[in-house]
Amino acid sequence: MNLPAWVARRYFFSRKKRSFISWLSILSMLGVGVGTMALIIVLSVFNGMEELNRQLFRNFEADMTILPAEGKRFMASSALLSQLRQTPGVSFISAVAQDNALARYRASGSTDGQAVVQLKGVDDNYTQRSQLDSTLIQGQLVLRRDDVNYAVVAEGIRNDLSISPVDILTPLEILYPQSGQTLSAINPNAFNREALTVGGVFYIEVPNYNNVVLAPISVARALFGYEPDEVTSLEIQLRPGTDEEAAKQALEAVVSKAAPAVQLTVQSRDDLNRDLYRAIRVEKLFVALTLSFIILVASINIFFSLSMLVIEKKQDIGIMFAMGATSGMIRRIFLTEGAIIALTGAITGLVLGIVICLLQQQYGFVSMGTPSSIVDAYPVRLDLIDVVLTGGLVVLMTILTSWFPAQRAARYMA
């Protein structure tokens, strides 16, 4: 029989009357449990928000993007494209020419509306990625048909300019300043202009995409004054199941050899949105630290309850000493007492937190409260590392707060 554990259980579970020390121990256990449960739930919500953002970005951005390290554009030679297509895991490569431009649209019965847009010229491979299919709310994802150039606009631009995809007779005019030209009263035509028929509208609940206009890359190159092979980026879609990190390293090796004259970088979808993920993780860290103080306060209560229990059981300690107990045994009794209080609360909190998160994942009973939200309920995602770290935090605090009362009890043996 483990005598220290048996005595500690007797002290905690078998008290004939509930004293102040007993209630303080119960309060400490409840504090640890509530703090642990809250920490698991909050960390899971932040994990869910991070995963939700990844899903939103997956609807628009490619798995890998090749960008110039300096400047806005580079030459995508046929040799570079050929080697990229032969890279293991590569499914589609889309050439992109992207820059800010001015859009004008004359809605029926109103004056011209204009807005600064992010014009993204893409090639025919872009439509084969089928990323925007689930985000289209009106029209079709078509960029060129019967020698007519089409545009697919974001919902924000549609609202700002009152665009109607049904009205095929009213074009969306895109203007881009000519290189070396200055707009003035004597030079009003210092812009390259292209007229596009609006073929569809997409909606992604991310502010970065509210002003995007998709167009054929030939139109974008003509507006920007680019050469036929000039691009601002190459977007690469990987085959399902491909290891992204291995594919990124393989692509970096290809671009370093195929395009030595210009320095190119390969960035994953997470790399492009690194600042957003960093902000989420920093916020998650500070919230976790705040909730950890709740567990710390409960652990301090364990310290006080054990300290008072040592004073209350001073006579029992003397009797055990007379019966042959050692200082190490007395120390283990009160360390075990603190562990029982903390671990009972921690395990209860962990179980309740995990159950609540699983119920939220399955049934979504806590809603966002916004009818226009992209998801109906708060997204949550349990992460094993969060559970392990939370449990480890409780164990560490228990050891620290239980050690000094246990050491004090052992000194009574001297």
Salt bridges, closest charged atoms under 4 A:
GLU50 OE2 - ARG54 NH1 3.02
GLU50 OE2 - ARG281 NH2 2.85
ASP63 OD1 - ARG269 NH2 2.58
ASP99 OD2 - LYS72 NZ 2.73
ASP112 OD1 - ARG106 NE 2.64
ASP147 OD1 - ARG144 NH2 3.66
GLU155 OE1 - ARG158 NH2 2.88
GLU173 OE1 - ARG104 NH2 3.17
GLU173 OE2 - ARG193 NH1 3.37
GLU230 OE2 - ARG73 NE 3.62
GLU235 OE2 - LYS120 NZ 2.83
GLU235 OE1 - ARG129 NH1 2.86
ASP270 OD1 - ARG54 NE 3.20
ASP271 OD2 - LYS248 NZ 2.58
ASP271 OD1 - ARG274 NH2 3.20
ASP275 OD1 - ARG278 NH1 2.86
GLU337 OE2 - ARG15 NH2 2.98
ASP386 OD2 - LYS284 NZ 3.59
